[in-house]
Amino acid sequence: MTIIALGPLDLGIAALLIVALAATVRWQRLGLEGSLLIAAARTVIQLLLIGMVLKSLFAETRLLWIALLALAMLLIAGREVAQRQKRRFLGWWGFGIGTGAMFTSSFTVTLLALVVIIGPTPWYAPQYAIPLLGMMLGNTMTGIALALERLTQEAWRERGTIEARLALGHSAQEAMIPMRRDAIRTGLTPIINSMAAAGIVSLPGMMTGQILGGNPPMTAVGYQILIMFMISAGTGFGTLIAVWIATRRLFDRRQRLRLDRLNTPQ
Amino acid sequence: MNRLRVEQLRTCINPPLTFQVEAGACVTLQGPSGCGKSLLLRALVDLDPNEGEVWLGERARNTTPPTEWRRALGYLAPESRWWLDRVGEHFSHQGETISALFTELGLPTEALDWQVARLSSGERQRCALARMLAVEPCGLLLDEPTANLDPASTQLVERLVMAYIKHHNAPLLWVSHDPEQVQRLAGRALHFNAEGSLQEGPLS
């Protein structure tokens, strides 16, 4: 079975829908047409660029190039996590905690899936490695960003409570139990919800793509289950690691709450 | 010997402070708002970064694990904080000692089952004092513990705390704005002067 390739004309018709939407929005004076068109243009440009990168990567499978692309993806995701924090850690920690946690969880889980489960030859075959890593990073990023945001906000808001517990001789870890629990729950809720709703409320994007690409539905289902489990494990462990490091960083060696290590939003 | 000895303690606003509180003695701490009274207490119990050394008896702060130090040196913040629903859940143990503390503070023993949200600010403050004394610290730092209390409760708190330090031979540092209270309680009074250093002051 071969997939029906799309030509410029086909995409042009789809683009007309966006133009029609922009015109309607403008007519309604909603002031959204600008950002709508810019976002649509970004979709085209960014996807064309990554398409060309993947094309040349697929043509010549070299571990170094794949590793470089993976590194770039990791750094961009790390920057995204840091930028979503209202009160992020000052210095390199703001970037480092999220990036380190994502690296540890996403790369380990992706490696496991590639080497042990899927087993393409070579194991770093970009057709498998890049999309898997992309999905892992995308979801882990969201979980870690949500969890860190929640943790720092809660520590800030509950400063009095935390210090009251410290003053009674509780350890920093004990005093942070409620805030850590909240943060981890916040980070994991989206992925737990999407596992619970998979197939009923939504057909996951990857499975839809594979079916459109002409693969038998059961193969697509198999991959989707694999992906869901990988994403959940990656997000879960990534969030746990990030929250663990961040909690430690919120206190110093004398177990004093150090909110001065967070930046103050303007 | 449970003397509280402070040497060259540097908080973020004060010059180095050196002073002592004898075992079993009550020393009051006075000065205008913003002079660093609360910061000094927080530094002693090691909640804020600071330099210098503090001894409680033979125990030196910088070589004592922070949790152990804070259990030894009880600190009562001006505003009490609670993290669970019921008062009693904040006590690591319950028993006759705790019930006795509540009775002496004019609170019924059933108060242990009360919802924290139900307490008045005065009840909350007295419960917080009981919670702190239940840990049985060897020294006390109180930051305006009676600011929200009526005269009758104030008297109960003063009586309980003074009995505690006599019984445990514990040093007590008490931040107070009330000259009459200082006269009633203090063996010595420390005042913050304009430069932010401490000096012995009159007891009124």
Interface residues (C-beta under 8 A of the other chain):
Chain A: E158 G160 T161 E163 A164 R165 L166 A167 L168 G169 H170 S171 P178 D252 R254 Q255 R256 L257 R258
Chain B: V45 D46 L47 D48 P49 P66 T67 E68 R70 R71 G74 Y75 A77 E79 S80 R81 W82 W83 R131 M132 V135
